[in-house]
Each structure stands twice: as C-alpha cells, then as structure tokens.
Amino acid sequence: MIRPLFSPDSTDIAAIAQSPVLWACAAAIFLVIVAQSVIYLRAIRRTASAAGLSSSQITQSMKTGAVAALGPSLAVVLVGISLIPLFGTPGVLTRIGLIGSAGYEVAAAGLAAGSQGSELGGPTYTQRIFAICLIAMTIGGLVWMLSALILTPIMSRGDAALRRVNPALMTIVPTAALLGAFTTLAMQEPLKSPLHLLTVVTSTAVMGACLLLARRLKRPWLREWGLGLAILVALAVTYTVARATGALA
C-alpha cells in the first residue's frame, strides 16, 4: 500500500505521512490503550473495598484526574497541531499524543535528520528522511517502555524494603522526587527568554490563586480546574504580550 506512494527523494511528505498503513497502526495503538483503560478501571472497582475506598471516592478521583488532564492535554494538542506538517497526523497521534514529550520527539527527529545532512521541514526533508525520523522516534519510545518494564519490578522491591524500614520514608521520597523533577523543568524555562519567564510566573500565580481560593471558598472544583486554567491564562497573557512587543513578528 505504501510502495506506490513512496518516493525516497520526493518532498511531498503528506503523501506518505497520511498513508492508510500509518492510520491503521495509529488506530490499533489507541484501541490497545482503550482496552487497557477499561481493564484498569474494572480492577480499581474490584479492589476498592479492600483499600477502604467508597464508590463516591472513586468517582470523584476519576473526575479529578479527567479534569486535571485537560490542561496538559491542551498543551500537547497545540504542539501537535504545529508538528503535523512535519510528521503527519498518524505520526503526531502515536508519538506526541502517546508519549506527550514534544521536546524529545522533535530533538530525536532533528538528530536523525541531521545525521543524513538534512533538517526538519527544510528543502532536503524528503520522504526517506521522514521515514528515518519516524524510526528514530519509535526506537526511542521503545527503549522508554522497555526501561519501565524492566525497572518497575526492581523499584517495587526497593519500595517494599524501604517501607519495612520506615513506612513514612516512602511518603516523603515520591513527593520530593516529584517536586525536584518539576522544579528542574520549571527553572529551565525562564532562562530561555523574558516571554518564557512571563509564562512561568503567570501560570504559577494562577495556580496558586486557584489553590488558595479553593481552600478559602471551599470550592474543590477550583483545585481540579487549576492546572487547565493556569495553562490557558499563561498562554493568553504570553501571546498578548508577544503580539504587543512584536516578538511574534
């Protein structure tokens, strides 16, 4: 199905990037994700009573998770739309949509293209280069999944050992790890440009305000929607300032 469309030296990326084979692969992957989600939700409901969770608590947790995912998902969608001309819709759905790390995917594709003396979206970005980039991104994602498959059982045993020594320790360690990871990521952004700094400051202020108002006004929905609101407001403010200062020109 691909061979009649595939011409290694052609720069018509859409002809191969939107091929039926890639669409079929993307659909198959998302079907697997849906099946896994259904299995996981069923397992939660079966084991909820053993964990002391009520039906209302489970529903509230699912609702909170779904709402909290809207903000990051919106950011991924916005980035994905901008990358469709480079990787095609199936490629963006399976790579950016699943992994969610646009920075890694673009970096991997850029290195793959550079190794062939080409650049993403440039005049030398042919169907052959596109295929090489897609393979490079896929191999990178595969290594991530294999690492999780191999390291998770090892880390699980370490978790059990630490809990036997000091149960409170495993409450502190994950929290500290998350704070360290997100702080590292956040601190890298303000160094890039004043607009990046503005984005970080605005999103931090909005998120802090949502958490404060949720506690003061006893409105839990503000906590649930805080992340999405922070991203939307930060994007709107940064875009407005960038337009006003001519940074988008």
C-alpha positions as CSV (number, residue, x, y, z in Angstrom):
1,M,0.0,0.0,0.0
2,I,2.9,2.3,0.7
3,R,5.1,1.5,-2.3
4,P,3.1,3.3,-5.0
5,L,3.2,6.4,-2.7
6,F,6.8,6.1,-1.5
7,S,9.4,8.1,-3.5
8,P,12.6,8.5,-1.4
9,D,13.6,11.8,-3.0
10,S,10.2,13.4,-3.0
11,T,9.5,16.3,-0.6
12,D,5.8,15.5,-0.7
13,I,5.7,14.3,3.0
14,A,1.9,14.3,3.2
15,A,1.7,11.5,0.6
16,I,3.4,9.1,2.9
17,A,2.7,10.7,6.3
18,Q,-1.1,10.3,5.8
19,S,-0.9,6.8,4.3
20,P,-3.6,4.2,5.3
21,V,-0.9,2.0,6.8
22,L,0.1,4.6,9.3
23,W,-3.5,5.4,10.1
24,A,-4.2,1.7,10.7
25,C,-1.2,1.5,13.1
26,A,-2.3,4.6,15.0
27,A,-5.9,3.2,15.3
28,A,-4.5,-0.2,16.6
29,I,-2.4,1.5,19.2
30,F,-5.4,3.6,20.5
31,L,-7.6,0.5,20.6
32,V,-5.0,-1.1,22.9
33,I,-5.0,2.0,25.1
34,V,-8.8,1.9,25.4
35,A,-8.7,-1.8,26.3
36,Q,-6.0,-1.2,29.0
37,S,-8.0,1.7,30.4
38,V,-11.2,-0.4,30.7
39,I,-9.2,-3.2,32.4
40,Y,-7.6,-0.8,34.8
41,L,-10.9,0.8,35.8
42,R,-12.5,-2.5,36.4
43,A,-9.6,-3.6,38.6
44,I,-10.0,-0.4,40.6
45,R,-13.6,-1.0,41.3
46,R,-12.9,-4.7,42.3
47,T,-10.2,-3.8,44.8
48,A,-11.7,-0.5,46.1
49,S,-13.4,-2.1,49.1
50,A,-10.1,-3.7,50.2
51,A,-8.4,-0.3,50.1
52,G,-11.2,1.3,52.0
53,L,-12.5,3.4,49.1
54,S,-16.1,4.2,48.6
55,S,-17.9,4.4,45.2
56,S,-18.2,8.1,45.6
57,Q,-14.5,8.5,46.3
58,I,-13.6,6.5,43.2
59,T,-15.9,8.6,41.0
60,Q,-14.5,11.8,42.5
61,S,-10.9,10.6,41.9
62,M,-11.7,9.8,38.2
63,K,-13.4,13.1,37.8
64,T,-10.5,15.0,39.3
65,G,-8.0,13.1,37.1
66,A,-10.0,13.7,34.0
67,V,-10.3,17.4,34.6
68,A,-6.6,17.8,35.6
69,A,-5.6,16.1,32.4
70,L,-7.4,18.8,30.3
71,G,-4.7,21.4,30.8
72,P,-1.6,19.3,29.8
73,S,-3.7,17.6,27.0
74,L,-4.5,21.1,25.6
75,A,-0.8,22.0,25.6
76,V,0.0,18.7,23.8
77,V,-2.7,19.3,21.2
78,L,-1.4,22.8,20.4
79,V,2.1,21.5,20.0
80,G,0.8,18.5,18.0
81,I,-1.1,20.7,15.5
82,S,2.1,22.7,14.8
83,L,4.0,19.4,14.1
84,I,1.5,17.8,11.7
85,P,3.2,19.3,8.6
86,L,6.5,17.6,9.7
87,F,5.2,14.2,10.9
88,G,1.6,13.8,9.6
89,T,-1.5,13.2,11.7
90,P,-0.9,9.5,12.4
91,G,2.7,10.2,13.4
92,V,1.7,13.0,15.7
93,L,-1.1,10.9,17.3
94,T,1.2,7.9,18.0
95,R,4.3,9.9,19.1
96,I,3.3,13.2,20.6
97,G,-0.2,12.1,21.6
98,L,1.1,9.0,23.4
99,I,4.5,10.0,24.8
100,G,3.5,13.6,25.2
101,S,7.1,14.8,25.1
102,A,7.2,17.0,22.1
103,G,10.7,18.2,23.1
104,Y,12.1,14.7,23.0
105,E,10.3,13.7,19.7
106,V,11.5,16.9,17.9
107,A,15.0,16.5,19.2
108,A,15.2,12.8,18.2
109,A,13.8,13.6,14.7
110,G,16.2,16.6,14.3
111,L,19.2,14.4,15.2
112,A,18.1,11.7,12.8
113,A,17.6,14.2,10.0
114,G,20.9,15.9,10.8
115,S,22.7,12.6,10.6
116,Q,21.6,12.5,6.9
117,G,22.6,16.0,6.2
118,S,19.0,17.3,6.2
119,E,16.8,19.4,8.5
120,L,13.2,19.1,9.6
121,G,10.9,20.9,7.2
122,G,13.8,22.1,5.0
123,P,14.1,21.7,1.3
124,T,16.1,18.4,1.8
125,Y,13.3,16.9,4.1
126,T,12.3,14.1,1.8
127,Q,10.2,11.0,2.3
128,R,13.3,9.0,3.0
129,I,14.3,11.4,5.8
130,F,10.8,11.4,7.1
131,A,10.9,7.6,7.4
132,I,14.3,7.7,9.2
133,C,13.0,10.3,11.7
134,L,9.9,8.2,12.4
135,I,12.0,5.1,13.0
136,A,14.3,7.1,15.3
137,M,11.4,8.4,17.4
138,T,9.9,4.9,17.6
139,I,13.1,3.3,18.8
140,G,13.5,5.9,21.4
141,G,9.9,5.4,22.7
142,L,10.5,1.6,22.7
143,V,13.6,2.0,24.9
144,W,11.5,4.0,27.4
145,M,8.8,1.3,27.5
146,L,11.4,-1.5,27.9
147,S,13.1,0.5,30.7
148,A,9.8,0.9,32.5
149,L,9.1,-2.9,32.1
150,I,12.5,-3.9,33.5
151,L,13.0,-1.3,36.2
152,T,9.4,-1.2,37.7
153,P,9.7,-4.6,39.3
154,I,13.1,-3.7,40.7
155,M,11.9,-0.4,42.1
156,S,8.9,-2.2,43.5
157,R,11.1,-4.5,45.6
158,G,13.1,-1.5,46.8
159,D,9.8,0.3,47.7
160,A,8.8,-2.7,49.8
161,A,12.2,-2.9,51.6
162,L,12.1,0.8,52.4
163,R,8.6,0.5,53.8
164,R,9.7,-2.2,56.2
165,V,12.5,0.0,57.4
166,N,10.4,3.2,57.7
167,P,6.9,3.5,56.2
168,A,6.9,7.3,56.4
169,L,10.0,7.4,54.2
170,M,8.0,6.3,51.1
171,T,5.6,9.2,51.7
172,I,8.4,11.7,51.6
173,V,10.6,10.2,48.8
174,P,7.9,10.3,46.0
175,T,6.9,13.8,46.9
176,A,10.5,15.0,47.0
177,A,11.2,13.3,43.6
178,L,8.1,15.0,42.0
179,L,9.0,18.4,43.4
180,G,12.6,18.0,42.3
181,A,11.6,16.9,38.8
182,F,9.0,19.7,38.2
183,T,11.2,22.3,39.8
184,T,14.1,21.4,37.5
185,L,11.8,21.5,34.4
186,A,10.3,24.9,35.5
187,M,13.6,26.5,36.3
188,Q,15.0,25.7,32.8
189,E,12.2,27.8,31.1
190,P,12.8,31.3,32.5
191,L,16.4,31.2,31.2
192,K,15.3,31.0,27.6
193,S,13.7,34.4,27.2
194,P,11.6,37.0,29.0
195,L,8.5,35.5,27.5
196,H,9.3,32.2,29.0
197,L,9.8,33.9,32.3
198,L,6.4,35.6,32.0
199,T,4.8,32.3,31.2
200,V,6.2,30.6,34.3
201,V,5.3,33.5,36.6
202,T,1.8,33.8,35.2
203,S,1.0,30.1,35.4
204,T,2.4,29.9,38.9
205,A,0.3,32.9,40.1
206,V,-2.9,31.5,38.6
207,M,-2.3,28.0,40.0
208,G,-1.5,29.5,43.4
209,A,-4.6,31.7,43.3
210,C,-6.8,28.7,42.4
211,L,-5.5,26.6,45.3
212,L,-5.9,29.5,47.7
213,L,-9.5,30.3,46.5
214,A,-10.4,26.6,46.6
215,R,-9.4,26.4,50.3
216,R,-10.9,29.8,51.3
217,L,-14.2,29.5,49.4
218,K,-14.4,25.7,49.8
219,R,-14.7,25.2,46.1
220,P,-12.9,21.9,45.2
221,W,-13.6,22.4,41.5
222,L,-11.1,25.3,41.5
223,R,-8.4,22.8,42.6
224,E,-9.5,20.4,39.9
225,W,-9.5,23.0,37.1
226,G,-6.5,24.9,38.4
227,L,-3.9,23.3,36.1
228,G,-6.0,23.8,32.9
229,L,-6.8,27.4,33.9
230,A,-3.1,28.1,34.6
231,I,-2.1,26.9,31.2
232,L,-4.8,28.8,29.4
233,V,-4.3,32.1,31.2
234,A,-0.5,31.8,30.8
235,L,-0.8,31.2,27.1
236,A,-3.2,34.1,26.6
237,V,-1.1,36.5,28.6
238,T,2.2,35.5,26.9
239,Y,0.6,35.6,23.4
240,T,-0.9,39.1,24.1
241,V,2.5,40.4,25.4
242,A,4.3,38.8,22.5
243,R,2.0,40.5,20.0
244,A,2.2,43.8,21.7
245,T,6.0,43.8,21.8
246,G,6.4,42.4,18.2
247,A,8.0,39.2,19.4
248,L,5.8,37.2,17.1
249,A,6.6,39.3,14.0
